[in-house]
Amino acid sequence: MPRFSAWESDSTMAVDFYSPCPCGSGKKLKFCCSDLAVDIEKIHKMVAGEQPHAALNHVEQLLHQQPNRASLLDLRASIELSMHEFEAARKTIGAYLAAHAGSPTAHAHHAIYNAATGNSSLAVASLQSALEQLGDEMPRRVLEAVGAVGQVLLIEGQLVGARGHLMLSATIARGEDNQAMELLLRMNLRSELPLLVREYLFLAECPGDVLGRAKFEEAAQLASRGLWRRAETVFASLRSEVGAVPEVVYNLALMRGWLGDTERFAAGLHEYAALDIPKSRAAEAEALAQLVDPSLEDPQQETVKLVYALGDIDLLGDCFQSDQRVEDYPLPPPEGDAEETIRPRSTHVLLDRPAPATGIGIARADIPHVIAFLSVYGKRTDRDAQLEVTTDRGSPLDTVMEMLSEIAGDAIAGSATEEVVAKKSVSEESLSWRWRLPNDTTAQQRQIFLAEERREAILRRWTTAPRAALGNKSPQDAVGDVELSVALLASVLIIEQAAADPSEMSLFAELRQQLKLPPAERIDPEGVDLERLPLVRIPHLELAKVPEDRLTKLLDRTLIMGANFATLLVARELAERTDLAEGTDLAPAYRQLVRLEPNYQVAQAWVSKARSWSERHSQSVAEWALLELELAIKRGNGDEAKRLLGEIRGAHLNEPGVAEATYRMLYSAGLIAADQTAPTELPEHARATAGAEPSAIWTPDAKVPSPKRDIDGTSHSAIWTP
C-alpha cells in the first residue's frame, strides 16, 4: 500500500474539537460529530498503541448502533486499509459510497483502496470524483488520496501522471506534509530519467486571439484546482469548436497526461509539435512524446540463450583456462535462500580477442569487447552437465558459435537449443558497448577512450540505426524528409539532453550539421522567465548576460531538478565572474564544479580555486580536502588519498562533522569495515578503480539493463550477465 496511509500523520494526535470532522462534511468536529469525539480519541489511541484489531472492534460496535454514520465508516475503512484487509475495506467503502454518494471522503477512500490494490486507472477516476465533490474545505483523506494515487502512478511508470499528482499534493499540503515533495525531489535526482521527463509541466496561457477565451479560462481554473477530468472535457469541447489552436491542443494533452492517460498525452504532444509553433517548443514536445509514447517500439535486437549439452565438463574447464579469450567472471552471492538457487559451477565472459597484458599505451582499437556470457552447470539427477551461452543475435551470435567450436571442441556434445530471453532497441544498443579494459588502464586513458567511443557511437552508429519515431528510418535516412523534420530534431534533442561534459557541445553541433538540422539557438535571457525555461535550453542560454542574483537562483533550480550538465555550466559562469557582489557565497558553485566536472584535471583545478577562495574569506578548507579525497578514491590514486587523509587527520579532524564525513566516504567506497577507524592510505585493491561516470540515456523500453558499457561509459549488469 502507498505510504500515504490514513493513520501515518494523525493517529497519535489528541482529538481537536475544532479540527475538520473525519466524516468529511467540511464542518468542525465540535459542530458535526461531537457526540463521537470521545470514541474517536479512544480509537486513535488504540491505533497509536498498535492495537488495530481492538480499534476495529470498537468501531464495529459503534456501527452496529449507527450503521451509516460517515465518521465511523471513515474510521473502519482507514483501519482496514492500514491492516491491508483489502476485501473488508472494499465492502466498507462500498457501504460508505452507497450511504454518502456525495461525500468526497468516501470517494477518497475508494481512490486509496484502488491505489493500494494497484488499479491506477480506477484510483485516478475515484480521486477525480472526490475532488469534484469538494466544497471550500479539503478533507484529510482527500489529500492522502492525491498522494496515494501519485505513488501508484509512479510505481507503474506513469511518470507524467505521477508528477502531476505529487505536485498537486505538495501544493495543497503547503509544507504540512513533505512526502510528495520528497518523492518529487527523488525523481529529480534519478539520473537515468531524462531531463525532459523531469520537467515541471505548466498550462499554456490563453492566446489573445482565441475565440473561446471564457471557456479556455474556465478549463484553466478547473485544472488549477486538480479537476483535470472536467478540465479535459472543457478543453476537448473547445478543441472541437476552435480547431487545432496550439495552446488548446497542448493543454488538452496535459490534462490527459496528468490523468494517467500516457498514450493520449503522447498523441496530443505529437499533434502539438506538428503545428505552427517555434521549432524549439516543437522539438521539446515531440521529444517528450517520443520518450513516453507506449505505441512507439523501435526495431528490436534479440538476446538469445544457447544451451549445449557437455560431453566432458572437466575438459571444458581446461579449454576455458587455456584460452585467453575466456575470462572468469564470478557471480555475486545469491540473494534470498541460497539452497533454492541453482548456482552454476563457473561463470565466464567471452572476449572477441585476448585482453592486452597492460592498458598502458594501448589504442582504442586494441580494447577487447565482451561478446557473450558463459555459465557452466554440473550434472544433476534431472539433466546432464550443460553450458549456457547468452549473447545477441546477428553477427555476435555467429562469431560466438564459431569461437566456441574452436575453443571447446569435443567438450561440447551436439547442437544447442535456443531461447530468446530479451529484446532491446537497436537504436539504444547503437549507443552502447561492452569493454574489457586492462586493470591498469589509467583514468586519463579511460577518459580519452570514452570520448572517442561516444563520438563514434553518436556520429556513426546511432545515425544509421532505425527509430520508430522516424517511421523506422535511421536519422541519416530521415535527412531531407520534411514530414520527419521535427521528429528528427526531437531525436537529436534526446541525445543532447544526456550530455555530461561541456566539451561535447561541439560534438552535438557536428551531429546537427551532419543531419542538416539548424544549429541550437542562443537564448538572450532578457525577458525570459528562468524559473520556467526548459532545462534542455539552459546550455544554450547566454549565461554571461544573466545578472548575478538571477544566476544564483538558476543554480538553485538546476540543483533541485538534478540537471547536472546545466548545473555545471551555471556554476562555472558564477565561479569565473570577477565582478561579484561582496559576500557572494561561491561554495555551492565550487562544490558542484568539483563533483560534476568529468575531467579530473579540471576538477582538481576547481578544488584549488575553492581552497583559495575559502582561505581569502578565512573559512575552513576541510570541505575541499574531503572532496579532493573523494576524487582520489574514484581514480584509485592511493598516494594522493594517503596525502589527503594525512591533511584531514592533521588539520581538520576536530572540526564539526569532518571525522564522520571521512568515515562515511571510506566506508561507502568499501575501503574500511563497519568496525574500523579511517585508515591513512587506500588498500591495495582500491588503487586501480576507475572514476564514476554519469548515467545513461533513458528510454521507456529500457526496463532490463543490458550487458554493456553505455554511451557514457557506465558499466551495467547485463540481461545476460550477473
Summary of the structure (lengths in Angstrom):
residues: 722
radius of gyration: 29.8
end to end distance: 30.5
largest distance: 88.2
contacts: 2308
relative contact order: 0.06
helix: 55%
strand: 9%
